[in-house]
Amino acid sequence: MNDKTVLVVEDEETLLEALRYNLSKEGYRVAAATDGEQALEMAEREHPDLVLLDLMLPKLDGLEVTRILRKRSNVPILMLTARAEEVDKVVGLELGADDYVTKPFSMRELLARVRAVFRRQEMLQAASAAGQPRQFTTGELSIDLDTHQATLAGQPLSLKPREYDLLAFLVQNKGHAFTRDQLLQHVWGYDYSGDTRTVDVHVRWLREKIESSPAEPTRLLTVRGVGYRFVA
């Protein structure tokens, strides 16, 4: 048993029990909720390290739960959704979810996503303990890894957790071009090919916040046939 707690929010009993069984088998402590209101109560009480959150829930839907949770903490949120519409996924990401898995999904994929979240956290902690540089400045943009803050021309940027992670990684590796899969690996922690649309969405949001003209970016550039790179 490790010290990680996963809060599973799912009203489909069969799937909830399958998730509980497989996560417990992996060594995680599992807390469960079957509606949105209960999810918020459990999150307040259990202080989970990760939330697996279904979008279609009684009382409060997953989008509203995400909005409220994100106001309270930066706990990673992985959405579970059966909805095919792209807008639902994008709205969830906009509200602060870290990523999504579309039903039906394989338990192997879901567990890989969970491990990726915790592996990413461990990497960040290891970098901090190793005394690696904690502040980066390029032009008018500054990143402080200790305070988890970014500023542009001295003004704080309001960034969602994964937006910040993506920007911090690109700034630390300015000038280097990364494929979408590489960014999923380094920023999201995936060791396999995930849904690269997640990367594109976050890049678009970042451009809206750090570029004077998002349609004609000068900092966060698209490298045709490759992916993205950050330039000073």
LINRAGI-V934304 format. One record per residue. RES is the residue in three letters. PHI is phi in degrees with one decimal (none if undefined). PSI is psi in whole degrees, 0 to 359 (999 if undefined). Layout:
res: (RES & RES)
phi: (PHI & PHI)
psi: (PSI & PSI)
This chain:
res: (MET & ASN & ASP & LYS & THR & VAL & LEU & VAL & VAL & GLU & ASP & GLU & GLU & THR & LEU & LEU & GLU & ALA & LEU & ARG & TYR & ASN & LEU & SER & LYS & GLU & GLY & TYR & ARG & VAL & ALA & ALA & ALA & THR & ASP & GLY & GLU & GLN & ALA & LEU & GLU & MET & ALA & GLU & ARG & GLU & HIS & PRO & ASP & LEU & VAL & LEU & LEU & ASP & LEU & MET & LEU & PRO & LYS & LEU & ASP & GLY & LEU & GLU & VAL & THR & ARG & ILE & LEU & ARG & LYS & ARG & SER & ASN & VAL & PRO & ILE & LEU & MET & LEU & THR & ALA & ARG & ALA & GLU & GLU & VAL & ASP & LYS & VAL & VAL & GLY & LEU & GLU & LEU & GLY & ALA & ASP & ASP & TYR & VAL & THR & LYS & PRO & PHE & SER & MET & ARG & GLU & LEU & LEU & ALA & ARG & VAL & ARG & ALA & VAL & PHE & ARG & ARG & GLN & GLU & MET & LEU & GLN & ALA & ALA & SER & ALA & ALA & GLY & GLN & PRO & ARG & GLN & PHE & THR & THR & GLY & GLU & LEU & SER & ILE & ASP & LEU & ASP & THR & HIS & GLN & ALA & THR & LEU & ALA & GLY & GLN & PRO & LEU & SER & LEU & LYS & PRO & ARG & GLU & TYR & ASP & LEU & LEU & ALA & PHE & LEU & VAL & GLN & ASN & LYS & GLY & HIS & ALA & PHE & THR & ARG & ASP & GLN & LEU & LEU & GLN & HIS & VAL & TRP & GLY & TYR & ASP & TYR & SER & GLY & ASP & THR & ARG & THR & VAL & ASP & VAL & HIS & VAL & ARG & TRP & LEU & ARG & GLU & LYS & ILE & GLU & SER & SER & PRO & ALA & GLU & PRO & THR & ARG & LEU & LEU & THR & VAL & ARG & GLY & VAL & GLY & TYR & ARG & PHE & VAL & ALA)
phi: (none & -96.4 & -99.3 & -92.2 & -110.5 & -112.5 & -93.8 & -101.3 & -116.2 & -156.1 & -94.3 & -86.2 & -58.7 & -62.6 & -68.4 & -58.8 & -67.5 & -64.7 & -66.6 & -60.5 & -63.0 & -70.7 & -67.8 & -63.3 & -62.7 & -77.4 & 103.4 & -85.8 & -83.4 & -114.8 & -111.4 & -133.5 & -141.8 & -115.6 & -148.8 & -64.1 & -65.0 & -64.7 & -59.7 & -66.1 & -64.8 & -66.5 & -62.8 & -67.0 & -85.0 & -92.7 & 49.6 & -66.7 & -88.7 & -157.9 & -118.4 & -96.4 & -124.8 & -72.3 & -79.9 & -92.6 & -131.8 & -71.4 & 70.8 & -126.7 & -77.9 & -62.7 & -66.0 & -68.7 & -62.0 & -59.9 & -59.5 & -71.5 & -59.9 & -67.4 & -70.1 & -92.9 & -161.0 & -103.5 & -55.8 & -60.1 & -123.9 & -111.7 & -79.7 & -112.1 & -137.5 & -96.9 & -73.3 & -89.9 & -66.4 & -61.3 & -61.5 & -64.0 & -67.3 & -64.9 & -61.5 & -60.4 & -66.5 & -61.1 & -76.7 & 123.4 & -66.5 & -83.9 & -170.9 & -142.1 & -127.3 & -92.9 & -73.6 & -78.0 & -122.5 & -82.5 & -63.4 & -62.3 & -64.7 & -60.5 & -65.2 & -64.5 & -64.9 & -62.5 & -61.8 & -62.7 & -59.9 & -72.6 & -65.2 & -63.0 & -62.3 & -65.8 & -63.2 & -65.2 & -66.0 & -66.1 & -63.2 & -66.0 & -66.9 & -80.0 & 74.2 & -68.2 & -50.8 & -112.3 & -131.2 & -134.0 & -132.7 & -140.3 & 62.5 & -89.0 & -100.8 & -129.2 & -124.6 & -116.8 & -73.3 & -74.6 & -91.8 & 59.6 & -123.2 & -131.2 & -130.6 & -127.9 & 54.5 & 83.2 & -101.3 & -61.5 & -97.4 & -90.1 & -118.2 & -70.3 & -51.4 & -76.7 & -60.1 & -61.6 & -59.2 & -65.1 & -63.9 & -60.7 & -64.2 & -67.0 & -65.6 & -65.4 & -121.5 & -58.9 & 92.7 & -91.5 & -91.3 & -125.8 & -73.4 & -62.4 & -64.3 & -65.0 & -68.0 & -60.9 & -69.8 & -79.8 & -96.1 & -92.1 & 86.7 & -76.8 & -108.5 & -151.3 & -74.6 & -103.1 & -85.9 & -71.5 & -62.2 & -58.4 & -64.4 & -60.2 & -62.8 & -68.5 & -62.6 & -60.4 & -65.0 & -61.7 & -60.5 & -65.8 & -103.3 & -116.1 & -105.8 & -70.0 & -133.9 & -54.8 & -73.7 & -130.1 & -65.7 & -118.5 & -106.9 & -100.5 & -101.1 & -87.4 & -102.5 & -56.1 & 80.6 & -124.1 & 173.5 & -138.8 & -148.3 & -105.1 & -122.4 & -69.6)
psi: (127 & 186 & 15 & 134 & 129 & 124 & 117 & 123 & 104 & 128 & 354 & 110 & 318 & 315 & 321 & 314 & 324 & 318 & 317 & 315 & 311 & 323 & 319 & 321 & 328 & 351 & 4 & 149 & 130 & 128 & 149 & 147 & 149 & 0 & 169 & 319 & 317 & 325 & 315 & 321 & 317 & 320 & 321 & 323 & 320 & 340 & 61 & 158 & 344 & 143 & 122 & 114 & 115 & 144 & 325 & 98 & 153 & 159 & 292 & 130 & 171 & 328 & 319 & 321 & 318 & 314 & 316 & 316 & 318 & 333 & 334 & 329 & 174 & 22 & 134 & 137 & 122 & 114 & 140 & 118 & 139 & 355 & 138 & 339 & 129 & 328 & 324 & 319 & 317 & 318 & 318 & 318 & 320 & 325 & 347 & 2 & 151 & 326 & 181 & 156 & 129 & 129 & 147 & 140 & 158 & 146 & 329 & 316 & 315 & 314 & 326 & 321 & 318 & 314 & 324 & 319 & 312 & 328 & 321 & 317 & 319 & 323 & 317 & 319 & 321 & 320 & 321 & 316 & 332 & 356 & 26 & 157 & 139 & 352 & 136 & 136 & 132 & 112 & 232 & 359 & 131 & 142 & 128 & 109 & 338 & 317 & 353 & 41 & 151 & 142 & 150 & 119 & 38 & 355 & 132 & 140 & 134 & 101 & 140 & 159 & 313 & 332 & 314 & 314 & 316 & 314 & 316 & 317 & 315 & 321 & 318 & 338 & 39 & 142 & 340 & 137 & 136 & 139 & 165 & 320 & 322 & 322 & 322 & 322 & 313 & 324 & 318 & 343 & 11 & 140 & 25 & 171 & 119 & 200 & 106 & 349 & 332 & 318 & 313 & 319 & 315 & 324 & 317 & 316 & 319 & 317 & 324 & 340 & 335 & 352 & 139 & 330 & 93 & 329 & 341 & 70 & 146 & 350 & 303 & 99 & 149 & 129 & 107 & 129 & 358 & 285 & 248 & 155 & 154 & 134 & 152 & 999)
